[in-house]
Amino acid sequence: MIVVVSDGGQCFVSKKVPRIFYLTTKTNRFHIYIYRHNPFKITNTLSVLLITFMEKLKIAGAWSGVLEIELQVWTVCMLREEVAKRANCGPESINLIWSGKRLKDDNPKLVELGIKNNGKILATRVCSDQGKSLREEFMAEEERSTRLARVKAAAIALSKRHADGSLPVEDFNIELEDQSGQKVHLGSETDQRAVMMGLMLHANAKQLIKKENYKDALEVLSMGEVKWEAFSLCNTKVIELVDNVPILQIDMVWCYFMLRDIRWLSEAGIRLAKAREGIERSHGKDASRVRILQSGRYPELALHLRLELLEGVVSFHSGQIEKSKKMFTSAQAKYLQLQVPDDALSFLLSMGYKERNAKRALRMSNQQIDLAIDFLDEEKAKKAKKQEEDIQRRNEIMEQKKYGVTPLKKAVDLSKLHMLVSIGFEKELAAEALRRSENDAQKALDDLTNPETNSAIQLDIESRKRKRHRQATESAIEELTSMGFERSEVVAAVQTFGIKEQALNALLGTAERNPTAPDNNNNANAIPPGSMPDHASLGSLSEEGEGDAGGPSSANIEDDEQRDLEMEDELADDLRNGDAFSDYDIEVTKEGEAINEYLALLASAHKK
């Protein structure tokens, strides 16, 4: 949420609401939720405040630079013309390559192609020489390899920062939860990282599959498989209860099938055997466990359809004709079962439900209208509850950042903090004791009850407050001086009014300036000249000191590593686009076509 206030030509922009996303498990598996905000640009023209959503594209090759455009409006043709204009050539001489694919002028919006803010586009000049195609293919493959390496690095960085309980450097947080919404700690920190990374990579691969980029999806799925295998070596019991790994195996074989590469045939058979074993183990015999957990619904039907189709394909090409016929016949029955009746869909639409949600609910509920309505209502209630939890968690993160981090860069444990506060200790004092003791509640309690240690903690807190206020004051003075005001006037205004905005208004003549006797109504937070009280708020003058309650701050942590913000945002978007039923909510059109194709081949072979 962004609040923009325009007063006398001055624009004040509020802080962004932090983004939050969660890893959670629903229906026997881990899943991810995310809520985030897009970047925008603010312009003020002719006293009218406009908010225009703008994104940046980084162009390299024939012309190098950054373009600010609207992805929702611009097409490939418009982008090609703009790049050609800047490269001093005709549009027909420019090829645009993104994510290893050549962009064509069929007039889709850039956002529909999956291009996002800070995306990178390679622009190449078309040559009459035949060698240009090879050169472009080489450059595209190089870009593809670079992108895959960035995906892996971003997933490693995100899982590393969020698996050990460290204070997030971003404005979102990742957590593992079980089916009831309780936090899950899967063994060691290494195990936590492996699961988080496996889930993030799988989510990214699913988006690639939706874009029919099966080659890249297969690479990303292979990365995720390695992490799940590492985790399974130490936690076989946990792996047996979730279906994430079997679904990953099915997705990999689906990529084999869509690439139509017969070389994968033997490996596909092995993967499908593992997938079936894992599905039966986690879902129960005849999906009995899923049926109980999902109150009689059938969310797994489309997944089983795809599994049987792929098993039939492998059997057909392996010469096992009878087995393949059995698999295709069973898959066809499930395909017909998933077809949504028009009358049932019309009934739900008449109740005000959206078409996509209504179709999904009917498929999940075996076309039973009463179960579908219950499903839709439950999903709506879950979404509302999740939003409330997200707001609460966002506030907790903001509070933790205020207290700073422990020597090992962990956030202050709020449950232990609330326990110490309930005993009667002042909140800020208790938080500092926990921070110093690495969240050891007993050690913190000992320090708080020791008069000497307690006094030392209080003195340290007051000293840091004075330091932060001094730094904030100096920062405000430098910022206002850079605007062209006399330094002596800036110093007097800052010392008088305390709050940077009020000091600026005073310097501009929009507020009454009386340093010796500030108005009691308008300047309740004013600071007498020459004084710097300990209780001054960090936010009064500058945001730079916020969250630095001693020890390494979150800003210091962020500076310790070079972050790939663009790729991390892409992974975050992939997580946000999924939900608890994404793996089961499969559009089975391609599956239906493949079933009919192979059944026709079987019929033809039988006639011969």
N, C-alpha and C positions, 0 to 999 in steps of 0.2 A: 504494500500500500504506500503510495506517495502522496503527500499533501503539499500543495504549492499555494503560497499566499502572495499576492501581488499588492503592494501598497506604495503608491507614489512612484511607480516605476521600479521598485525594489522587489526582488523575488527571493523568498526564503523557502527552501526545500527541506522537508522533514526527512528523517532517517528512513531507510528501507526496512520493511518488516523482514526479519531473517527467514531464510528458507529452511525447511525442515524435511528430512525424509527418513524413512524407517525401513529396516529389513524386518519382515515379520513372517510368520508361518500361518497359513490357512489351508485347510483340507490336506493335511499330511505333508506339507512342504513349506519351505521358507519362501517368503516373497518380500517385495519392496514397495513402499509408498513414498511419494515425494510431492511436496508443494513448493513452488518457487516462482520468481517474478522475472519478467523480461526487461532488458535495458531499454531506455528511451532517451529521447533528446528533447530539451525544453527550449522554446524560442519565444521571444516577446517582441511582437511587431505591431506598431501603431497602437500601443497601450492595450492590445488584446493578447491575453496569455494563451498560447497554443501549446499543446502537448502532442508531439509527433513521434510516433514509434519509428525509430531508425535503427538500422543494423549496419555493421561494417563487414566488408568482404576484402580479404587480402589477395591481391592479384600479383602473380609472378610470371616471368617469361617474356613475352613480346613487349609487355609493359608492366612495370612493377610499381605498386603503390596500394593505397587503401581507398576503397569507394564506400561512401555512406549512402545506402539505398533503403528502400522499403521492400523487404522480402515478400510481403503479402501482395505487392503490386507488380514488382518487376518480373519480367519473363526472361527466358534465355536469350531471345532475340534482342531485347532492350539492353541486356548486359553485354552481348557481343558488340552491338553498335557503339556502346560507350567505351569499351576497351579499344575497339578499332579506332575510334576518334582520337583517343589519347595516344595510341601507337602510330598515328599518322598513316593509316592504311584503310582499305575497305573492309566492311564486315565479312565479306566472302573470304578474306585472307586470314581470318582468326578462327582457331579451334579452341574451345574451352573444355578443360578436363577437370573433373571433380571426383574424388574418391575412386580414381582409376577408371572412371567412365567418361566417355565423350558426350557432352551435352548437345542435344539436337534442338532445332528450332521448331518444335511442335507446340509452342506457346503455352507450356505449363508455367505456373508461377514458381519462382525459385523455392518458396517454402514448401511447395508440394513435392519437390524433388528431395526434400530432406536437408537442404542447405540452411545453415543456421548462422547466427551472429558470430563474427570472427572466423567464418569459414575461409578456407584457402582454395583459390581457383588458379589452375595453371593455364595460361594463355600462350598458344603457340601459333606461329605464322605458317600458313599453308604454302608449300613449295611445289613447283612443277616436277621436281625430282622425285623419283619413286622411293628414294631413301627416306623421305619424310615420314612415311608410315611406320617404318621400323624405328625411327628416332622417337616418334610420338609414343609408340608402344613401350619403348624402353623407359621413357620419362614417366608414363602412366604407371608402369610396374614399379618404378622406383618410388613414386608418390604413394602407391598402394602399400609397399613394404614399410615406408616411413609411417604411414597412418596406423598400420597394425602395431608397430612398435610403440607408437604414442598411446594407443588404446591400452596396451598391456602396462605401460609405465604409469598411466593415470589410474588404472585400477589398483596397481600396487600401492601407489601413493595414498589413495583414498582409504584403502583397507588398513594400511599401516597407521594412519592418523586416527582411525575410528575404532580400531579393535582393542586398544589397550586402555580405554577410559580417559585418554588425554582430552584436554580442553580443546574443542574444535577451533581451528583457525578460520574456518568458513562460517557462514551464518546458517548452517544446517548441521544436522547430526544424524549418524547412522547407528541403529541398534538392532540386535537380533531378538525376536520375540517368538514365543510358542503359540499354539492355536488359541489359547485363552488370553493372549495379550501380555503374558508375563515375560520379562526379560530372560533371555537364554544365554548362558555362558558355557560354551562347548569346549571344556578342557582348558588348554593353555592359550596364551595370546597368539601363538602360531596357528593353532586350530581356528581361532576366531578369524584371523586374517584369511586363511585358506577358504573358509566358507563364504565370507563377504566377497572376496575376489571372484570366486566361482560364480556366485549369483550375479554380480555386476557384469561379468563377461557374458554370461548366458543371456541376460537381458539385452545387452548390446547386439548379440548375435541374432536374437529374435527380430529386432528392428531391421537388421540387414536382410533377413529372410523375407520379411514383409515387402522390402524393396526389391526382392528377387535378386539380390546380390549374394548368391549362394557360395561363391568361391571365397569371398571374404568372411562370410558367416561361418564357413567350415573352419577357417583358420582361428577365428575367435573362440569357437566351441572347443577346439583342440586345446587352446590355452586354459579354458575353464575346466576341462576334463582333468588336466594335470593337477589342478588345485584340489578338486574333489578326491582324486586318488590319494593325494598326500594326506588329506583329512581322514579318509576311510581306513588308512593303516592303523590309526590310533583309536578310532571311534566306530567300529563296525556295527555296534548296536544302534547307534543313532542313524547311520546310513540306511539300515534295514527298515526304519520306520518312516522315511521320507521318500518321495518319488522324484526328487529333483534330478538325481543321476540317471534313472531310467528315461526320463523325458529328454535329458540332454543326449542320450544315446539315440533315441528316436529322431531327434532333430538333426543329428549328424547324418543318419542314414537317409533322411528326407533330402538333405543337401546332395548326397551322392546321387539319389534318384533324379532330382531336378537337373543335375549336371549331365545326366545320361552317360556316365563314365563306367563302363563295364569292369574296369580294373578294380573297382571297389567291391566287387561282388562277394568275394570270400570274407573280407573284413565286415561287410554289411551283415552277413549271416551271424557272425560272432557277436556283433553289437546288439542285434535284435534278440538273440537268445538271452543275453544279459539283461536287456530291457524288459523282456517278458518276465523273467525271474524276479527282477526288482519290483515291477508293477504288481505282480501277484503277491509278493511278500508285503508290500506297503499298503496295498488296497484291500488285501484279504481275499480269500477264495470267493470267486464270482463277485468281486467288488463289495463284499459284505461290510467291510470296515468303512469304506467310503459311504455306503448307503446309511449306516448308522450315524456317522459324523455329519452327513448332509441332510438328515431328516427325510430320507426316502428319495432324494433327488438323484439325477444321473449326470453329474458334471463330466464324468470320465469317458462318455460314449464316443465323442469325436476323437479322443486320443487313442482309444482302442481301435477305432476304424482305421486310423493312419497306421497303427502298428500291424494290423492284419493285412492291410494293403501291401505294405513293404515286405512282410513275410511271404505273401503270395508272389510278389515280383521276384524275390530271391529264389523261391522254390521253382518258379517257372523257368528261370534262366539256368537253374541247376539240374533241370531235367526231371524234377519231382512234380509231375503234372497233376496227379490226384490231390496231393497236398495243396498245390497252388489253387486248384479249383475250389477246394474247401475254404481256403482263406479268402478268396475273392467273393465267394457266395456269402460268407459271413459278413465281410466288409460291406457288401452291397445292401444287406439287410439293415445294417446299422446306418448306412447312408440314407436309406428310405425313412428310417425311424427319425432321423434328424431334420427331415424336411418339414418346415413350419406350415401348418394348415392356414389357409387364408381367413377362415372364419374366426379361428382363435386369435390370430394377429389383429384382425379388425376389432375384435372385442376389447383387447388390451389398448389399442390405439384410441378407441372411444372413451376409455377411462383416463386418457391424458398421458399415457406413457409414451416415451419416444420409441421409434421403430426399432432402432438398433438394440436398445435395452429390452424391448418386448420379445424380439426374436431370440436374444440370448437367454432370457428367462425361460421361454418355452422349450428351447433345446436342452437346457439344464434340467428341466422338470419333466422330460419325456412327454412334452406337449400337453401336460395337465394344467388347465387354466388356474385352478385354485392354488396349486403348488407354485406356479409362475408368479401369481400375485403376491404370495407370501415371500417369495424370493426377492421380488422387486422392493417390497416394503422393508425387508430385512437389510438389503443393501443400502437403501436410503438412510436407515437408522444407523447402520455401521459407519457410513460416510460422515454423518453429522457428529457421531461420537468421536471419530478419528480427528475431525477438525478441532473439536474441543481439546482433545489430548495434544494435538499439535501446538495449539496456542499455549497450553500449560507448559509443554516442554520448551517452547521458544522462550518463555519467560524465565524458565529455570536456567537455560543456557546464558541468557543475559545476566542473570544474577551470579552465575558461576564466573563469568568473565569479569565481573566487578571485583571478585575476591582474588583474582589472579590464579596462578598455577603453583603446584608443589615443586620441590627441587627436581623431581622426576617428570615434570611437565604434565601432571595429572590435574584434573579439575577437583575442586573441593566437593566432597561427598555431602550432598544436601540432606540426606536422611540422617547422617551422623550430626550434621549441623543443627537440624531441628531437634534432635535428642538433647544436645547440649543447651540449646536455647530454652527447652522445656524445663531444664533443671533450674534455670534462672540466670544464666550467663548472657551478657550482651552479645548480640548477633555478630557484629563486626569483630569483636574480640575472639569469639568462639571460632569464627571462620579462619582467622589468622593462626590460631592455635592448631587447627586441623591442617592448614596449609603447611605449616612448619613441620608437623609430625607425620607428613605423608599419609594423611587421613587415618592415622592410628587414634581411635577415639579415647582409649585409655591413656595414652601418652598426652593427648591434648587435655584431658581432664586433670591429669597430674600437674601439667604446666599452669592451668587456670587456677588450681587450688593452691599453688605455691606462690606466696606473696611476692617473692623476689622475681620469679619468672613472669608472673602476671604483670608486674610493673614494667619489666623490660619489654614485653610485647606491646603494652600501651604506649610506651615512649617511642617504640619503633613505628607504630601506626601513625602517631601524631607527626613524627619526623617526615614520613613519606607523604602525609597530607600536605605539609608545608612545602615540600619539594615539588609535588605535583601542581600545587597552586601557583608556585613561583614559575614553573615551566609553562603553565597555561597562560599566566599573565604575560610572560615574555613573548609567547607565541601570538597572543592577541595583539600586543603592541606592534610586533613586526608586521603582522598581516594588515593592520589598519594604517601603519606608516607607509606600507607599499602602495596604498591607495592614493597617496599624495598628500596626506595630512601632515601638519607639523608634529614632530615627535613629542615636543613638550605638551602640546594639546592632547595628543593621544594618550600619553601617560596619565595626565590629569583626568581624562574622561574614563579610562579603564579603572583607575583607582577609585573614582567617585561612584561609578555605576555598577562595577563588578561584572555585569553581564555584557558580553561582547556586542550583542545586538543593540542594547540600550546605549552603549558607548558610541556605536556607529550613528544611531539616531541623534545623539547629542552633538556629535561632530557635524552632522549634516544640518543641524538647526531644527530638527523635527521634534526634539524633546527639550524641555526647559533645562538650561544648564546653570547650576548653582552649586559649585563644588563645596562651598563651605557649609551650605545648609540644604542638602538634597530633599526634594519633596517626599514626605513620608508615605504618601499614597502610591506614587509611581515608582519610587526607588526604595522599596522595603529591603531589598537585598544589596543596597549600595555599600561600598567599602570606603571608609574614611581614608583620606589621603595618607599614604605612607604605611598603612596597616595591611596585613595579610592574615586574616583570621584562619584558624585551623579548620573550621567547619565549612569553609567555602566548598561549594559543589564543583566537581571536576568539569561537569558540563556547563558551568557558568560562563567559562571563557573559551574553552577549546575542547574538542572531542579527543584529542591525541592522547591524553593521559588516561582515558576511560579504560577500566579493566585492569589497570596495573596496580594490583594490591600487594606487590612485593614478589620477589622471585622472577623467573622468566615470564614475560607477558606473552599473550597470544600473538601479538605482532612480532615478537622476537622469534617465536616458533615458525611463523610463516616465512620469515626472512631466511631461515636456516636451509630452505630448499627452494629450488627453482620449479615453480608449479606450471603445469600446462593447463591454464584456466579454460581454454577452448575445449579441450578433450574432456576435462573433468565435467564441464557443463553438459557436454554431449552425453556422457554416461549418466549424469543426473537426469537429463531429459528422458533417457531410455527407461530409467527406474520409475519416473513419474508417470509414464504412459502405460505402465502395467498395473495389474491389481491381483487379487487372490485367485481369480479364475482365468487369467490370461492364457495359461498353458492349456486349459481345457476348452477355451472358447476359440475353436478353429473353424475358419471358413472352409468348408469341405468341397468346394466346387472343383478344384483341381483333382482331389481324390476321386470324386465321382466320375470325372472324365477318364482317369486312369483305369478305374475298375471296369468301365464299359469297354475300354480299349483292349484290356487283357482278356476279358470274357469273350470278346469277339475273336481274339487270336486262338483261344482254347476251342471255341466252336469251329473255327476254320480247320484247326489241326485234327479235330475229331472227325470231320467230314472226309478228310483225306485218308 
